[in-house]
Amino acid sequence: MTQDIWRLVTPQYDQFSTELSQYPSLPSVSLFGTQTRLSQAIERFIHVKGFSRILLVNAPDNSIYRALIKEQMESMTSSVPVVVTETLDMGAIFGQVKAENGHIVSEVSGLLDKADNGYLVVSANLLLANPRCWPMLKSAVLGDAISPVNCDPKSPIHSLPTKSYNVKLVVVGDRNQLGDIDFLDADIHSGLCLFSELEVDIKLDQDSITTYLGYLLWLTERYELPMLTHDAVEAVMTAGARYTEDQHYAPLCVMWHRALLEEAALLGHQATIEKEHIEQALNQRYYRESYLPERALDDILDGQVIIETQGEQIGQVNGLTVIDIAGHPVSYGEPARISCVIHFGDGDISDVERKVELGGNLHAKGMMIMQAFVSSALNLDVPLPFSASVVFEQSYSEVDGDSASLAELCSLVSALSEYPIDQQIAVTGAVDQFGRVQAVGGLNEKIEGFYRVCQHQGFTGEQGVILPKSNLKHLALHQSVVESIKNGEFNIWPVSNVDEAVPVLMNKPFRGDDEESVISRIAERIENFEKHIQPQGFVERLKNWFV
């Protein structure tokens, strides 16, 4: 069934074959050749006169990008100093003086002196680490006279010298850092500053593909890397699609590209970089980082964590999770057994994770939406005469997000209808109140986590993953998974709504006139339940009590 969609689970670049064949002869494009917004902002900042003396740039907070910004500014100006610094010491910015007996005996110029009549490029951390000094730096940028720092406060100076500067300030930091700066000074976005950002990815289409290919050429030239072959370029683009989690985008991160290409060049002995060098570099990186996911897999294979990939169970489904651990460089996927049991009650659906404070707000929201959809689908005039308990089995840490709400819904309707769920299939996706299946994150890691379990427990040819159809564009699965899908060992079922997901899992229609539909079966159970608990009078209930 899903063999025909193997092409959808990994990026396809056939439409760019002409441009890829021309790759070696294309002109190189620098990072700022891909950054039209930021380039325009820098040009405006350089030429604007008057009040806007600060440029805030949302970009990765490291020296590489600040150095590149400096280079771009120097290319747009002539004979104007552009000073970049990584210091967090305000004394180095303002300059320092030393005094004896109230008189200055030595003086060290600061970076404001070096950048006078030019530009000073700093990290956002400079402002955040020295909030008390920000008003003084702000005054200097606005042209007010300021004094250097007395490096020995125990030796006061009778009269500190003052100096005015003609300096514009460029502050580079990530979005969280710039958000903290907003709290530092309400004037930041009131006209005092210009704002722009370095775009971390580029959408690939017929107009932009040559720009991205030129950017790859620029990277190889700047960092003296070997030339990439046609197939190697496609391999880099595929890896980039996984990095951005979108088949239609490629990353523009200098550090990501440089790390990958340098390792591939090492494997290729500094000759031409081939496709196998890129794939080998990625595989070796995964091996270095795979201790935790391999240990988690061993726990499943050893039976310490129960995950079934064959057979059928009522009220039990394989959900998919993404594990993030502090200090570990990447996230990894792991299947999770979600179970639901029901009993006579007042219609309450108990979210065990939430009750024991292991479920986050987004998870609770997904559960409530799922419950609302089930109630609407059953079209009940009275509360459901069953109560249910839904839980992530053998989960001992916080669960958050709504990506398991489709799996939880399937376990609930399975328990209510007593139709079993095929344990060969794992489920991920969020649902809305109308039963539509919505996109979720971490699809590559989730699918590969379940794939590895199936691989080690033995393929049946019927195993696979149900996922939102809208998530197909986010897939860039490992080549081994793609080959298994192509060969019919592993399957992918993209769905748009609950009505499409349930038949795959239970081999029964979700609703309709069919008496075997899940909704019909649940309605029948409710009707049978109500027949057996017809209200009785007080005397009859007393008789039954004492019989």
C-alpha positions as MATLAB code, in Angstrom:
seq = 'MTQDIWRLVTPQYDQFSTELSQYPSLPSVSLFGTQTRLSQAIERFIHVKGFSRILLVNAPDNSIYRALIKEQMESMTSSVPVVVTETLDMGAIFGQVKAENGHIVSEVSGLLDKADNGYLVVSANLLLANPRCWPMLKSAVLGDAISPVNCDPKSPIHSLPTKSYNVKLVVVGDRNQLGDIDFLDADIHSGLCLFSELEVDIKLDQDSITTYLGYLLWLTERYELPMLTHDAVEAVMTAGARYTEDQHYAPLCVMWHRALLEEAALLGHQATIEKEHIEQALNQRYYRESYLPERALDDILDGQVIIETQGEQIGQVNGLTVIDIAGHPVSYGEPARISCVIHFGDGDISDVERKVELGGNLHAKGMMIMQAFVSSALNLDVPLPFSASVVFEQSYSEVDGDSASLAELCSLVSALSEYPIDQQIAVTGAVDQFGRVQAVGGLNEKIEGFYRVCQHQGFTGEQGVILPKSNLKHLALHQSVVESIKNGEFNIWPVSNVDEAVPVLMNKPFRGDDEESVISRIAERIENFEKHIQPQGFVERLKNWFV';
ca = [
       0.000    0.000    0.000;
       2.696    2.502    0.971;
       5.482    1.350   -1.348;
       4.478    3.993   -3.861;
       5.042    6.830   -1.405;
       8.697    6.095   -0.574;
       9.642    9.153   -2.600;
       7.586   11.333   -0.259;
       9.567   10.384    2.848;
      12.849   11.805    1.570;
      13.558   15.003   -0.403;
      13.490   14.798   -4.194;
      15.498   17.313   -6.216;
      14.787   16.147   -9.771;
      13.352   19.568  -10.632;
      16.769   21.103   -9.974;
      18.755   18.703  -12.173;
      19.778   21.429  -14.645;
      21.068   23.748  -11.911;
      22.845   20.906  -10.125;
      24.640   19.905  -13.316;
      25.904   23.509  -13.618;
      27.094   23.622   -9.991;
      30.879   23.850  -10.567;
      30.516   26.764  -12.993;
      28.068   28.863  -10.939;
      29.258   32.102   -9.332;
      29.827   31.895   -5.575;
      27.399   33.704   -3.282;
      28.512   34.911    0.149;
      26.394   34.517    3.261;
      25.180   38.094    2.861;
      24.286   37.346   -0.740;
      21.545   35.158    0.769;
      20.525   37.812    3.320;
      18.664   40.544    1.468;
      16.827   41.830    4.559;
      19.914   42.029    6.764;
      22.035   43.521    3.969;
      19.416   46.221    3.424;
      19.260   46.936    7.160;
      23.057   47.305    7.403;
      23.121   49.623    4.403;
      20.333   51.749    5.885;
      22.075   51.785    9.268;
      25.330   52.975    7.704;
      23.754   55.811    5.758;
      20.995   56.934    8.112;
      21.676   60.206    9.889;
      20.269   61.206   13.237;
      18.584   59.268   16.012;
      18.827   55.587   15.017;
      22.267   54.809   16.389;
      21.839   51.130   17.326;
      21.284   48.096   15.108;
      19.888   44.954   16.755;
      20.624   41.787   14.779;
      18.916   38.497   15.607;
      21.624   35.972   14.773;
      23.487   33.107   16.458;
      25.520   34.545   19.327;
      29.077   33.702   18.356;
      32.179   35.362   16.984;
      31.815   33.796   13.516;
      28.700   35.776   12.653;
      29.948   38.985   14.269;
      33.117   38.743   12.164;
      31.014   38.225    9.031;
      28.886   41.265    9.913;
      32.066   43.287   10.348;
      33.283   42.192    6.903;
      29.967   43.172    5.340;
      30.020   46.601    6.982;
      33.617   47.208    5.909;
      32.666   46.362    2.314;
      29.939   49.034    2.454;
      32.068   51.761    4.052;
      35.420   53.324    3.284;
      38.118   54.304    5.778;
      35.715   53.969    8.690;
      36.653   51.828   11.702;
      34.488   48.767   12.367;
      35.499   47.238   15.693;
      34.184   43.864   16.834;
      34.669   42.549   20.354;
      33.771   39.484   22.374;
      34.518   41.082   25.743;
      31.960   41.340   28.534;
      34.115   43.839   30.450;
      32.697   47.358   30.364;
      36.106   48.691   31.374;
      37.422   47.516   28.021;
      34.572   49.396   26.317;
      34.838   52.730   28.146;
      38.557   52.726   28.862;
      40.166   52.745   32.302;
      42.177   55.141   34.447;
      44.318   54.601   37.545;
      44.733   57.205   40.238;
      47.066   57.959   43.138;
      46.358   60.667   45.671;
      43.304   61.720   43.667;
      45.213   62.269   40.433;
      45.296   60.115   37.300;
      48.633   58.389   36.844;
      47.777   56.111   33.883;
      45.062   55.753   31.305;
      44.052   52.939   28.936;
      41.916   53.739   25.887;
      38.722   51.791   25.423;
      37.053   50.271   22.388;
      34.869   53.361   22.044;
      38.055   55.284   21.270;
      39.026   52.748   18.603;
      35.544   52.812   17.095;
      35.159   56.612   17.214;
      33.601   57.910   13.967;
      32.749   54.308   13.124;
      30.968   51.218   14.422;
      31.249   48.930   17.430;
      29.910   45.343   17.091;
      29.194   43.579   20.403;
      27.413   40.528   21.782;
      23.999   40.948   23.371;
      25.552   39.326   26.440;
      27.609   42.481   27.012;
      24.417   44.407   27.786;
      22.794   41.575   29.744;
      25.895   40.971   31.873;
      26.255   44.694   32.675;
      22.735   46.148   32.974;
      23.931   48.915   35.330;
      26.337   50.181   32.653;
      23.774   50.224   29.843;
      22.582   53.821   30.516;
      26.188   55.014   30.253;
      26.802   53.124   26.983;
      23.489   54.372   25.632;
      24.542   57.955   26.447;
      27.846   57.451   24.660;
      26.070   56.189   21.534;
      23.713   59.188   21.631;
      26.713   61.523   21.722;
      26.762   62.527   25.393;
      30.077   62.912   27.181;
      31.084   59.984   29.414;
      33.998   59.180   31.695;
      36.357   56.182   31.687;
      36.171   53.580   34.445;
      38.291   54.033   37.560;
      39.989   50.648   37.873;
      40.674   51.229   41.598;
      37.534   52.521   43.347;
      39.523   52.834   46.613;
      41.499   55.670   45.020;
      38.911   58.331   44.146;
      39.683   60.895   41.480;
      38.990   64.572   42.076;
      37.901   65.213   38.503;
      37.295   62.444   35.954;
      37.916   63.389   32.323;
      34.976   63.199   29.939;
      34.801   62.568   26.228;
      32.117   62.434   23.551;
      32.084   59.836   20.776;
      30.558   59.490   17.348;
      29.886   55.758   17.434;
      27.109   53.533   16.173;
      26.474   50.282   18.036;
      25.618   46.871   16.516;
      24.258   44.328   19.014;
      24.187   40.694   17.859;
      22.322   37.987   19.765;
      19.650   35.338   19.490;
      15.948   35.995   19.930;
      15.909   35.118   23.641;
      18.763   37.497   24.360;
      17.132   40.311   22.416;
      13.907   39.614   24.303;
      15.762   40.135   27.576;
      17.170   43.408   26.239;
      13.589   44.550   25.615;
      13.015   44.308   29.373;
      16.284   46.137   30.020;
      15.183   49.304   28.222;
      11.722   50.233   26.975;
      13.306   52.693   24.504;
      14.918   49.905   22.467;
      12.128   49.665   19.886;
      10.867   53.240   20.121;
      12.994   54.541   17.235;
      16.365   54.364   18.917;
      17.185   51.068   17.176;
      16.923   49.474   13.776;
      16.183   45.748   13.779;
      16.882   42.927   11.373;
      17.755   39.271   11.497;
      19.989   36.729    9.872;
      17.781   34.184    8.133;
      18.820   30.672    9.116;
      17.324   28.905    6.099;
      16.304   29.463    2.503;
      13.262   28.158    0.649;
      14.394   26.183   -2.379;
      12.656   26.925   -5.663;
      13.674   27.635   -9.240;
      14.635   31.197   -8.341;
      16.647   30.470   -5.200;
      18.396   27.165   -5.976;
      21.316   28.854   -7.755;
      21.725   31.179   -4.766;
      22.031   28.216   -2.420;
      24.414   26.356   -4.733;
      26.508   29.518   -4.985;
      26.516   29.685   -1.202;
      27.940   26.142   -1.046;
      30.677   27.226   -3.449;
      31.450   30.253   -1.264;
      31.755   28.028    1.809;
      34.206   25.689    0.074;
      36.259   28.651   -1.169;
      36.278   30.551    2.135;
      37.259   27.570    4.264;
      39.496   25.952    1.613;
      37.413   22.792    1.303;
      37.435   20.346   -1.628;
      34.892   20.644   -4.418;
      31.625   18.721   -4.022;
      30.388   16.363   -6.715;
      26.843   16.536   -8.090;
      25.699   13.659   -5.867;
      27.449   15.130   -2.820;
      25.540   18.392   -3.243;
      22.258   16.452   -3.244;
      23.394   14.583   -0.123;
      24.122   17.895    1.621;
      20.700   19.215    0.585;
      19.029   16.056    1.924;
      20.874   16.389    5.225;
      19.875   20.058    5.280;
      16.214   19.171    4.800;
      16.438   16.961    7.869;
      18.193   19.742    9.790;
      15.447   22.264    8.933;
      12.686   19.601    9.162;
      11.327   20.723    5.806;
      11.975   19.247    2.365;
      11.495   22.642    0.754;
      14.149   24.453    2.810;
      17.927   24.341    3.171;
      19.878   25.689    6.152;
      22.184   28.682    5.839;
      24.085   27.955    9.045;
      27.794   28.471    8.409;
      28.776   26.306   11.384;
      26.552   23.351   10.396;
      27.845   23.305    6.827;
      31.471   23.762    7.823;
      31.393   20.963   10.409;
      29.784   18.520    7.951;
      31.988   19.408    4.985;
      35.226   19.375    6.962;
      34.491   15.888    8.310;
      33.529   14.698    4.811;
      36.757   16.177    3.423;
      38.725   14.313    6.080;
      37.063   11.051    5.061;
      37.805   11.822    1.408;
      41.457   12.556    2.243;
      41.027   16.201    1.196;
      40.209   15.234   -2.387;
      36.816   15.735   -4.036;
      33.923   15.283   -1.617;
      31.674   12.447   -2.809;
      28.161   11.458   -1.755;
      29.486    8.523    0.288;
      31.746   10.891    2.258;
      28.747   13.008    3.279;
      26.714    9.940    4.261;
      29.669    8.417    6.103;
      30.237   11.637    8.024;
      26.570   11.709    9.068;
      26.605    8.050   10.074;
      29.764    8.485   12.112;
      28.270   11.511   13.826;
      25.184    9.466   14.723;
      27.404    6.668   16.059;
      29.257    9.096   18.330;
      25.972   10.436   19.676;
      23.974    7.192   19.814;
      24.814    5.745   23.220;
      21.544    6.841   24.858;
      19.220    5.781   22.012;
      21.021    2.421   21.789;
      20.606    1.875   25.537;
      16.907    2.724   25.262;
      16.585    0.217   22.418;
      18.338   -2.451   24.495;
      15.808   -1.933   27.296;
      13.000   -2.648   24.838;
      14.704   -5.678   23.318;
      15.496   -7.057   26.785;
      11.856   -6.747   27.812;
      12.536   -4.133   30.476;
      10.300   -1.737   28.541;
       7.326   -3.488   26.950;
       6.773   -2.538   23.322;
       4.859   -4.981   21.124;
       5.344   -4.914   17.359;
       3.176   -7.918   16.557;
      -0.318   -9.114   17.467;
      -3.410   -7.206   18.599;
      -4.489   -5.635   21.884;
      -7.671   -3.892   23.051;
      -7.078   -0.394   24.392;
      -3.340   -0.417   23.713;
      -1.467    1.486   21.001;
       2.132    2.326   20.188;
       2.622    6.066   20.448;
       5.779    7.875   19.356;
       7.807   10.254   21.479;
      10.892   12.418   21.109;
      13.357   12.346   23.989;
      15.359   15.469   24.904;
      18.025   15.051   27.564;
      20.105   17.902   28.961;
      23.710   17.589   27.891;
      22.870   15.357   24.915;
      23.399   17.083   21.546;
      20.408   15.660   19.694;
      16.886   14.439   20.267;
      16.015   10.830   19.534;
      12.784    8.938   18.980;
      11.326    6.180   21.114;
       7.998    4.320   20.964;
       5.758    4.546   24.028;
       2.969    2.155   24.972;
      -0.269    4.069   25.555;
      -3.084    2.146   27.219;
      -6.683    2.826   28.135;
      -8.992    0.878   30.429;
     -12.677    1.621   31.013;
     -15.181    0.878   33.730;
     -18.723    1.896   34.610;
     -18.767    5.522   35.599;
     -19.925    9.034   34.899;
     -18.127    9.652   31.601;
     -14.957   11.070   33.117;
     -11.790   10.374   31.105;
      -8.886   10.419   33.508;
      -5.537   11.705   32.201;
      -3.183    9.891   34.562;
      -0.128   11.905   33.453;
      -1.880   15.141   34.343;
      -3.197   13.886   37.663;
       0.255   12.878   38.875;
       1.739   16.122   37.518;
       3.769   14.409   34.820;
       1.710   15.905   31.996;
       2.308   19.416   30.697;
      -0.299   21.988   29.719;
      -0.118   21.183   26.007;
      -0.631   17.483   26.697;
      -3.666   18.293   28.855;
      -5.043   20.503   26.088;
      -4.665   17.679   23.551;
      -6.468   15.280   25.889;
      -9.408   17.639   26.350;
      -9.697   18.229   22.600;
      -9.636   14.467   22.020;
     -12.401   13.955   24.595;
     -14.509   16.682   22.991;
     -14.211   15.017   19.583;
     -15.207   11.576   20.920;
     -18.258   13.029   22.677;
     -19.254   14.876   19.512;
     -18.766   11.769   17.319;
     -20.945    9.654   19.636;
     -23.664   12.360   19.567;
     -24.787   11.535   23.098;
     -27.692   13.270   24.858;
     -26.412   12.133   28.250;
     -22.937   11.608   29.683;
     -21.059    8.508   28.592;
     -21.897    5.723   31.106;
     -18.230    4.642   31.124;
     -15.201    6.210   32.727;
     -11.738    5.726   31.275;
      -8.126    5.975   32.372;
      -5.459    6.838   29.767;
      -1.759    6.535   30.578;
       1.730    6.397   29.057;
       2.972    3.064   30.405;
       6.488    2.928   31.922;
       6.910    6.679   31.563;
       8.620    8.291   34.536;
       9.313   11.804   33.292;
       7.166   14.701   32.145;
       5.094   14.266   29.001;
       4.105   17.361   27.068;
       2.794   18.316   23.666;
      -0.341   17.174   21.861;
       1.345   14.851   19.353;
      -0.001   11.756   21.140;
      -3.650   12.844   21.099;
      -4.461   10.760   17.987;
      -2.900    7.673   19.598;
      -4.757    8.335   22.860;
      -8.019    8.730   20.961;
      -7.475    5.391   19.205;
      -6.747    3.611   22.504;
      -9.932    5.107   23.990;
     -12.264    4.106   21.161;
     -10.644    0.658   21.083;
     -11.379    0.180   24.787;
     -14.944    1.482   24.359;
     -15.692   -0.644   21.290;
     -13.611   -3.662   22.366;
     -12.077   -3.751   18.884;
      -8.344   -4.612   19.088;
      -5.555   -2.409   17.756;
      -2.849   -3.808   15.483;
       0.384   -3.576   17.480;
       2.444   -3.597   14.284;
       1.527    0.026   13.771;
       2.627    3.119   15.688;
       0.690    6.393   15.675;
       1.599   10.061   15.932;
      -0.434   13.177   15.273;
      -2.619   15.742   16.969;
      -6.383   15.970   16.480;
      -8.745   18.918   16.560;
     -12.351   18.930   17.774;
     -13.544   17.943   14.294;
     -11.307   14.878   14.061;
      -8.817   16.363   11.614;
      -5.255   15.140   12.105;
      -2.764   17.967   12.509;
       0.998   18.197   12.022;
       3.423   17.518   14.868;
       7.187   17.803   15.319;
      10.107   15.383   15.431;
       8.732   13.046   12.756;
      12.081   11.757   11.486;
      13.264   10.782   14.963;
       9.900    9.237   15.884;
       9.646    7.061   12.778;
      13.257    5.921   12.985;
      12.859    5.062   16.669;
       9.957    2.699   15.913;
      11.702    1.385   12.795;
      14.720    0.284   14.836;
      12.514   -1.608   17.293;
      10.702   -3.394   14.444;
      14.010   -4.132   12.741;
      15.450   -5.832   15.816;
      12.242   -7.646   16.773;
      11.741   -8.825   13.195;
       9.942   -7.282   10.224;
       6.540   -8.698    9.331;
       5.924   -6.544    6.260;
       2.863   -5.014    7.932;
       4.642   -2.723   10.384;
       4.747    1.017   10.004;
       3.655    4.422   11.210;
       0.432    6.415   10.875;
       1.244   10.125   10.644;
      -0.445   13.382    9.595;
      -0.488   13.854    5.836;
       0.566   17.462    6.390;
       3.831   16.168    7.911;
       5.069   14.486    4.720;
       6.981   17.630    3.713;
       8.953   17.418    6.958;
      10.365   13.946    6.308;
      13.989   13.230    5.437;
      14.350    9.696    6.721;
      17.593    7.747    6.910;
      18.362    5.866    3.720;
      17.946    2.487    5.458;
      14.343    3.375    6.354;
      13.662    4.602    2.818;
      14.979    1.320    1.404;
      12.764   -0.692    3.780;
       9.723    1.283    2.678;
      10.677    0.784   -0.958;
      11.069   -2.973   -0.370;
       7.766   -3.332    1.499;
       9.326   -4.172    4.880;
       8.104   -0.989    6.568;
       5.138    1.230    5.840;
       3.969    4.811    6.120;
       0.264    5.719    6.272;
      -0.375    9.472    5.913;
      -3.872   10.391    7.134;
      -5.941   13.555    7.186;
      -8.544   12.631    9.790;
      -9.560   10.068   12.365;
     -11.825    8.285    9.848;
      -8.730    7.390    7.813;
      -6.570    6.363   10.785;
      -8.937    4.003   12.613;
      -9.497    1.516    9.738;
      -5.716    1.093    9.381;
      -5.324    0.370   13.090;
      -8.466   -1.688   13.763;
      -9.531   -2.896   10.334;
     -12.969   -1.410   11.036;
     -14.568    1.811    9.758;
     -14.733    4.548   12.348;
     -18.328    5.552   11.620;
     -21.082    5.122    9.075;
     -24.108    2.914    8.550;
     -22.011   -0.238    8.861;
     -23.028   -2.095   12.022;
     -19.380   -3.052   12.530;
     -18.159    0.546   12.602;
     -16.417    1.621   15.782;
     -19.033    4.253   16.602;
     -21.889    1.771   16.024;
     -20.199   -0.755   18.293;
     -19.739    1.832   21.069;
     -23.384    2.933   20.703;
     -24.471   -0.703   20.960;
     -22.476   -1.195   24.174;
     -24.029    1.939   25.655;
     -27.522    0.749   24.726;
     -26.919   -2.702   26.245;
     -25.528   -1.105   29.380;
     -28.598    1.109   29.800;
     -30.936   -1.885   29.372;
     -29.319   -3.655   32.302;
     -29.480   -0.720   34.701;
     -33.091    0.418   34.313;
     -34.025    2.545   37.347;
     -35.813    0.577   40.079;
     -37.943    1.698   42.980;
     -36.613    1.967   46.501;
     -38.294   -1.292   47.663;
     -36.916   -3.285   44.728;
     -33.407   -1.990   45.389;
     -33.708   -2.954   49.067;
     -34.810   -6.471   48.110;
     -31.863   -6.846   45.749;
     -29.558   -5.600   48.477;
     -30.619   -8.241   51.016;
     -30.970  -11.171   48.592;
];
